[in-house]
Amino acid sequence: RLRERHLGPFQGLSEAQASEVHSTKWVRFISGREAEGVETTPQVVQRAVAALTEIADKNLGRTVLVFSHGGFIHCALSTLTPGRVPHIANCSISELRFFRTGQSTSWTAAERGEGDHVPSGSSSAGKNVDVPVGVPGSNG
């Protein structure tokens, strides 16, 4: 459940290959619209929120490390916390804090995509495609 977005026909292709082989679907995808065979942003958001809330509920009062991918993390942060979410680069660190009072839950982000520990120019600082979240009812 913590995996990256399923990209359907784009799986394993570079951006250049995806835009050439599946040009219409690629344009829809990078503009934030639904593209056949690609997991939608609302699907990623639903999966991210459910997984992180389940982990947090099972570990109240504990510190837990969760590893995932940039798109998943971006969707989670955009939905669970207020404010702008920066690009989530490879190997960056985001710190979420979970609070539960009865049935009410809330999240705060102490860090969002912090990457000072990654040497500039390294392959981990590579470019990813950020797709606008724009999920109704979300903060993003």
N, C-alpha and C positions, 0 to 999 in steps of 0.2 A: 504493500500500500504506500510505501514511501518512495516509490520509483518515479522517474521522470514521466512527463506526458507521453502517451503513446502517439507516435507521429504517423502511423499508418503508412501511406505510400512514400513518405519522406524518410522513413527509417533507413539509416545507413548511407544516406546521400548527403553530399555537401550542399550548401545553400545554392551554389551555381547549378549543380545537377538537378536539384529539386525544382528550381525555377525554370529550367530548360525542359525537363521531362514532364513535369506536372504544372505548367505555367498558370493555368486558371485556378487550380486548387491552391497553389503557392501564394498567389496574390490574395486570395480570400483569407488564407491562414495568417499571413503577415499583417493584414489589415484588421485582424481580430475577429473575423467572421468565421462561421462554421465551414469546415472543409470535410467532405466525405472521407470517412475512414480515419480521421484524426480525432483524438480525444478532445472534447470541447473544454474551454476554460471553466465553465460551471461544473463539469465532471471532475476536473482536477481539484477545484476548490472544495467540492463536497468530500472528496477522498482525503484531501489534506486536513481539513477541519476535523473530520471524523477520526482519523488516525491520531492526530496530535492531541485531541481532547481525550481519547481513550488512554493514550500513554500518560497524559497528565493526571487523569483521574486515578489511575492505578498506582501513581507514584507521588501522591500529595505529600508535600514537605520534603521531598528529595530533589537532588540535582540529577538530571538525566541528560545524557548526550544522545542526540538523534542526528543521523547522517542522511542527507538526501541530495537532490539535484536542484540547480538554480531555479528552474521553472516552478517546481513544486514549492520551494521556499518562497519565491516571489508571490505566488498565489496565496499561500498561507499568510504571509505578512500583510499583504494588501487587504485581506479579508478580516483578519483577527485584530489588527492594530490600526490606530488612526495615523494619519500622516503619510508623506510620500515615501515610497520604497525605492531605494536606489537599484541600479543594476546589481544582480547577485552574481558575482564572478566565481569562477571555479576556486575552490578551497577557501572561500570567504566564511566568516563566522557571523551568525545571527543568534542573539540570545533572547528567548521568549520567557516571560513569566506568566504563570497561570494562577488565577484566583477563583475559588468557588465559595459561594455563600448560599447554602440551600440549593435551589435549582438555578440560581444565577451564576454565570461564569463571565470572566473577563480576562483579557490578555494585555500585557504591555511588552514592548520591545526595548530592551536595554541596549542592544546592538542590532544594526541592520546592515548586513553585507560588508562587515569590517574586513579589510584585506591587507592591513599594514604588515602582516607577517609574511606575505607572499612577495618575493623579490620582483621588482618591476622588470618587464621584459621576459619573464619566465613563461613557459607554455601554459601555466596555470592562470595567467592573467589574460588569456585569450578572449576573443569576442564571441558572445552568444547572441542569439536573436531574442530580444525581449518583446513579448506580445502583450498588448494592453489587456489588463484584466477586465475592467468595466463590467463587473458582475452586479446586477441589480441588488441593492441592499448591502453591498460591500463598501469598504472604505477606499477602494482603489479605482 
